[in-house]
């Protein structure tokens, strides 16, 4: 006996919604996270997501199939995200609050001295920059890229161009190691405080 299909779990689903659910389940089965044997389970989870989201449906914003398509896409992404998380190696995960067993604790005096030196170097460097670039650096200390662009009243493309100049100045000053990779830019243009 086969597992229940979405249309048999709820007569409330329309045929178009069932087709969307089945199609998404088959597409997800092409991913390594979802084996072919789980297609009907995934379809059932997607049907449940559609039914759970049904109270939020507003016919003034669109039809039931469009609503179902959005809900199914989001639910499918959440299912894949959860399955990928379950596949991660738990041995690689460690708390950032504790030191590894073989690590020596850092000397608080040297950490404080290094932080002070870095802060002084950055402050000195910011004083020497042109006004537009130093304002950008100060805005980035308080805001995200988009927030800094809004605060300065410039487009993000202009902000990224100015960041290239700022990055070069910091690299020439020997502060390359203090750049953090950022999701906003492929080159990691964000500077830490």
N, C-alpha and C positions, 0 to 999 in steps of 0.2 A: 504494500500500500504506500503510495507516495505522500509526501508532506502536503499540507494544505496550501492552495494557491491563494494569492491576495483576494481574488474575487469571491472565494468561498469563506474568507474570514469576515468579510463585511459586505452585505448587500448594498451598503451606502456608497461604495466606490463606483464611479461611472466607468464604462468600458475604456474611454480615453485615458482616464487616470490609471487604470490597470495596465494599459499598454505602456504608459510612461514608466511605471514602476518596473514592469518586466524588462523593458529595454535597458533601464539604468542598472538593474541587477545583472543582466548579461554583460554589459559593458564593464561593470566592476569586477566580474569574474575573469576578465582578461588581465587584471592586475595581480601581482604576486601576493598581495595581502588577502585576496579572496579566492579560495579554491573553487573549482566548478561544483563541487558537492554542496557548497554553501549558498548557491544561487537562490534557492527557494527561501532559505533563512533570511538572506539579505532582502529579498523581495518582501517578505513578511515584515521585517523591521522598517522598510521604507513605507509600506502600507500603513503601519502603525503610526509613523511620523506624520503621514498625510491626515490620518484620522485625528491625531492629537492636535494638529494645527488647524483643523476645520473651524473651531470657534473664532479664529482670527480672520477667517475669510470674509472679504468685503466685495460683494458683486459690483459695486461702483468702480472698483479699481481694476477689475479684469475678470476673466472667466475662471471656472473651476480648474480647467486643464492648465492654464498658465500658473495659477496658484499652486497646483500640484507639482508642476515642473520645478518651480522655485524651491518648494519644500523638499522635493526628492533630491534635487542637486545638493542642497545644504545638508540634508540628512546623510546622503551618500558620502560627502566630504568628511562629515563627522565620523562615520563608520570607518572609512579608510584611515583617518587620523588616529582613531583609537586602536585599530589593528596594527598600524605601524608602530605606535607607542608600545604595544604589547610585544612586538618583535625585537625591540631594542635590547641590547645587552645590559642587564642590570649591574653587572660587575664594573662597568665603566662609569656608572653614576656614583658620585660622591658628594657629600655635603660640603658646601663652601664655608660652613661655620667651623669645621674641624680641619686640622692639618693631617696629612697622610702620616702613617705610623713611622716611616723612615725619614721624615722631614724634621729638621731642627727648627725650633721656633725662631722667628726673626728677632733681632736685637731692637727693642723699642727705640733706643736712642738713634740708631742708624736710620731707621725708618722715618723718624721725625725729622732728622737732619736732611735726609734725601727729599722729603716732601717740602721742607722749607726751601731748600736750594732750588727745587723745581718751580715752586711758586714765585720765588724771586726772579728766576730766569724768564719765566713767562711774563711776569709783570714788566720787567725791563724791556723785553721784546715788544710787548704791546705798546709801550710808550714810543717806540721808534717807528711804528707802522704809520702809513698814511691814515687819515681820519676814517675813510670809508672802510678800510680793512680792519682797523682796530674796533670800530663800532660793530662790525660783523662778528669779530671774535668775542666781544662782550655779550652780544645777543645770543651767540651759540652757547655761552656758559649758562644762560638762563632758560633757553627755549630749544625746541626741536628745530629741524631744518625749516619746516613749513612755518612754525611759529616765529622763527627769526626773520624769515622773509616777510611775513606779515608785519612784524614789529618795525622792520626797517622800511617797509613800503616798496619792496623790490620783488620782481619775479624770482622764482626759485632758480631759473636758468642763470640769471645774473648772480645770484648767491653762489651757485656752484662754480661759476667762473672766478669769482673773488676768492672762493675757497682754494682754488688751485694756486693762486698767488700766496695766500696765507700758508698753505702747505709747504710751498717752496721756501718761504722765509723760515719756517720752523725746521725744515730739513737742513737748511744751510747753517742754522744755529746749533745743530747737533741734537735736536729733539725728536728725531724720527721714531724712536722707540715708544713715544707717548701717544701715538695715533691708535685709535680703536677702529676696527672694521665696523662699518655701519650698514644697515639694511637699505638706507636711502641711496647710497652710492656704491658702485662696484669697487671703487678704489680705496674706500675707507677714508674719507676726507674729514671726518669729525675729530676734533682735538679735545682731549680731556683737560679738565681744569688743572 
